[in-house]
Amino acid sequence: MKLHEALFDKKFIILFSISLLVPLYIIYLMLYMKLIFMPIINDDHYLATCAIAVTISAVIGAPFWGYVADQIGFKKTLVLLISIDFLCKIMGLFCQEKWNIISLYFMLGFNDKGIITIIGPGLI
């Protein structure tokens, strides 16, 4: 397969779009965390804890989603990840308390690392 054919292959475009669009929400939240949640919470240390929750959940999420992909397959895992990620993003619209926000960050970090873990073998 030539490079031109590979770049315009349907499977490559789908995986590239997923790996590009899924992390945009967490990137947006991490960049504008204080602007979005500081008026609601008014606790800077708690927002830093939320950022740490993303890192911890990413460390847990990478081996977990790799194991799940080995057990049930790439396509089913990717559909599961995208479904959970969609629900997390919908949940983000309703976050108004501390426990909601930290659970949102934890779940987004967990799923974001899962997408990164799954996309590599999916391209192969």
C-alpha positions as CSV (number, residue, x, y, z in Angstrom):
1,M,0.0,0.0,0.0
2,K,1.4,3.4,-1.0
3,L,1.5,6.3,1.5
4,H,-1.3,8.2,-0.4
5,E,-3.5,5.2,-0.3
6,A,-2.9,4.6,3.4
7,L,-3.6,8.3,4.3
8,F,-6.9,8.2,2.5
9,D,-8.0,4.8,3.7
10,K,-11.3,4.8,5.6
11,K,-9.9,3.0,8.6
12,F,-7.0,5.4,9.0
13,I,-9.3,8.5,8.7
14,I,-11.6,7.1,11.4
15,L,-8.8,6.3,13.8
16,F,-7.1,9.6,13.1
17,S,-10.3,11.5,13.8
18,I,-10.9,9.6,17.0
19,S,-7.4,10.2,18.3
20,L,-7.7,13.9,17.4
21,L,-11.2,14.7,18.6
22,V,-11.5,12.7,21.8
23,P,-8.7,14.4,23.7
24,L,-9.9,18.0,22.8
25,Y,-12.4,18.1,25.7
26,I,-9.9,17.2,28.4
27,I,-7.3,19.6,26.9
28,Y,-9.9,22.4,27.0
29,L,-10.8,21.6,30.6
30,M,-7.1,21.4,31.7
31,L,-6.3,24.7,30.0
32,Y,-9.3,26.6,31.3
33,M,-9.8,24.8,34.6
34,K,-9.6,27.9,36.8
35,L,-11.8,30.0,34.5
36,I,-14.5,27.3,34.4
37,F,-14.6,25.9,37.9
38,M,-13.1,28.6,40.1
39,P,-16.4,30.6,40.3
40,I,-18.2,27.3,41.3
41,I,-15.7,25.9,43.8
42,N,-13.5,28.8,44.9
43,D,-10.7,26.4,46.0
44,D,-7.4,26.5,44.0
45,H,-5.9,23.5,45.9
46,Y,-8.9,21.3,45.0
47,L,-8.5,22.2,41.3
48,A,-4.8,21.2,41.5
49,T,-6.0,17.9,43.1
50,C,-8.2,17.4,40.1
51,A,-5.2,17.8,37.7
52,I,-3.4,15.2,39.8
53,A,-6.4,12.9,39.5
54,V,-6.1,13.0,35.7
55,T,-2.5,11.8,35.9
56,I,-3.2,9.0,38.4
57,S,-6.2,7.8,36.4
58,A,-4.1,7.8,33.2
59,V,-1.5,5.6,34.9
60,I,-4.3,3.2,35.9
61,G,-6.1,3.4,32.6
62,A,-3.3,2.5,30.2
63,P,-2.8,-1.1,31.4
64,F,-6.5,-1.6,32.1
65,W,-7.6,-0.7,28.6
66,G,-4.8,-2.7,27.1
67,Y,-5.9,-5.7,29.0
68,V,-9.6,-5.2,28.0
69,A,-8.5,-4.9,24.4
70,D,-6.6,-8.2,24.6
71,Q,-9.7,-9.9,26.1
72,I,-12.6,-8.6,24.0
73,G,-10.9,-7.2,20.9
74,F,-10.0,-3.9,19.5
75,K,-13.3,-2.9,17.9
76,K,-15.4,-3.7,20.9
77,T,-13.0,-1.9,23.2
78,L,-12.9,1.2,21.0
79,V,-16.7,1.3,20.9
80,L,-16.9,0.9,24.7
81,L,-14.3,3.6,25.2
82,I,-16.0,6.1,22.9
83,S,-19.4,5.4,24.6
84,I,-18.0,5.9,28.1
85,D,-16.2,9.0,26.9
86,F,-19.4,10.4,25.4
87,L,-21.2,9.9,28.7
88,C,-18.3,11.6,30.6
89,K,-18.6,14.6,28.4
90,I,-22.3,14.8,28.9
91,M,-21.7,14.5,32.6
92,G,-19.3,17.5,32.4
93,L,-22.2,19.7,31.5
94,F,-23.8,19.1,34.9
95,C,-20.7,19.3,37.2
96,Q,-21.4,21.8,40.0
97,E,-20.0,20.2,43.1
98,K,-16.5,19.0,44.1
99,W,-17.2,15.3,43.9
100,N,-18.6,15.7,40.4
101,I,-15.6,17.5,39.1
102,I,-13.0,15.2,40.5
103,S,-14.9,12.2,39.2
104,L,-15.2,13.9,35.8
105,Y,-11.4,14.5,35.7
106,F,-10.7,10.9,36.8
107,M,-12.9,9.4,34.2
108,L,-11.7,11.6,31.4
109,G,-8.0,10.8,32.2
110,F,-8.8,7.1,32.4
111,N,-10.6,7.1,29.0
112,D,-8.1,9.4,27.3
113,K,-5.2,7.2,28.1
114,G,-7.3,4.2,26.9
115,I,-7.8,5.8,23.5
116,I,-4.1,6.4,23.2
117,T,-3.3,2.8,24.2
118,I,-5.8,1.4,21.8
119,I,-5.1,3.5,18.7
120,G,-1.6,2.2,18.2
121,P,-2.5,-1.5,17.8
122,G,-5.6,-0.4,15.8
123,L,-3.4,1.2,13.2
124,I,-1.3,-1.9,12.8
